[in-house]
Amino acid sequence: MSHFHAVVWIDHTQAKVFRFNGEAAEKLVLEAHHPKHAEKHHIDEQNFESVAKALADAGEVLITGPGQTKTALMKHIAQHDAHLLSHITGIESADHPTDGQILAHARHYFEIHDHLTAQKV
């Protein structure tokens, strides 16, 4: 898929990465590497590395999710994959939407973001 946007929904158990353009979307689910009974605030560096790798060729990225995991992901990216920071256009809280809701929100977000960015040029 050529130039695309990406949205990450992440919590302490998994990350869903949707890469999309105007015609198509693809989904990648990355399960956390710690046991299900692990503490909610456990930081899963391996999962963060997998998310960063999935975003390596993304044009623009929106990060969403409940709790603090999305913030921990941003810290990981800043420390280990700083080149991705310029691709992250937003970070938002989102409870537990369906896959369709995540993708619809991201499409709407980037439609507005792209329009605002085009006005600045």
N, C-alpha and C positions, 0 to 999 in steps of 0.2 A: 504494500500500500504506500503510495507516494505521500508527500507532506501530509501530516495528520496532526490532529489534536489528541490529547489523552486526558482521561480523568482517572484518578485513583480514589477508590473508596477503601479505607483501611480501618481496622480495629485490632484488638489484641489477638484475634484468632485467625484472621485472613486479610488478604488484600485482593481487591478486584481492580484490574487495570483494563480499561477500555480504550483502545486506539481507534480513531475514526476520522473519516473525511466526509465530504458531502454525499457520497454514494454508499459507503460501506462502514461496518464496524466489526471489530474483533475483540474478544474478551479473553483475558488470562486471569485465572484464579490461583493465587499463591497462598498456600496454607502455612500458618506459623509453625515453626520447628520445635515448639515447646509442648509439653503435654497439655491436654484440655483442662486439667485441674490446676494448671499453673496460675499464679497470681495475675490479676488483670493488668497490673502495672509493669509486668515483665517486658523488658525490651528485647525484641528478637532481631538482633543485628543481621542474622542470615536472611531473614525475610526482607529487611530493609535493603540489603544488597541485591536481592532478587528483584525488588521493585525498581531500584535504580537502574539495573541492567535492562529491564523491560521498557524504561523510559529513555534509554540512551539515544534513540534517534527521533524522539518526539519533537514536534515543532513547538507546541505550547502545552502546558500541563496545568490542570486544576486538581488540587488535593482536597478530598473531603473525608468525613467520617465522624463518629462520635468520640467523646473522650479526648485523651491526650496523645494517642498513638500517632495521629497526623502531625502533631508538633514534634514528637520524637523522630518521625521520619524526616521532617525538614532539618532537624539538627544533624541527623546522620548524613543527609545529602550535603549539608554545608561543610561537614568535616571530611567526608570521604569522596564525594562526587561534586565538588563545587562548580564544575563546568555546567551542571544541570540547573543551577540556581537561576540563571537568566531565562530559562524556559518555563519556569513556574510563574504563572500569572495570578494565582490566587490560592487561598486555603480557606475552606469553609467548614462549618459544622453541619453534619447531616446524621440523623439518627440511623435507621436501618431501612432505607428505601429499597424498592425492588430494582432489579437490573435495568428495567425499562425506565424507571424514574431517574436513576443515576444518569443514564445516557441522555434522556430528554433534557434534564437540567443542564448537563454539560453542553449540549448542542445550543441551548438557549443562552447560556453563559458566554460561549465563544461567539455566538452571533452578535451579541451586544459588545463584547470585548473587541472583536474584529472591526465592528463599525466605529467604535470610539478610537481605536488605534488608527484607522484610515483617516479619520478627521484630523488627527494630529500631524499627519504627513504633509 
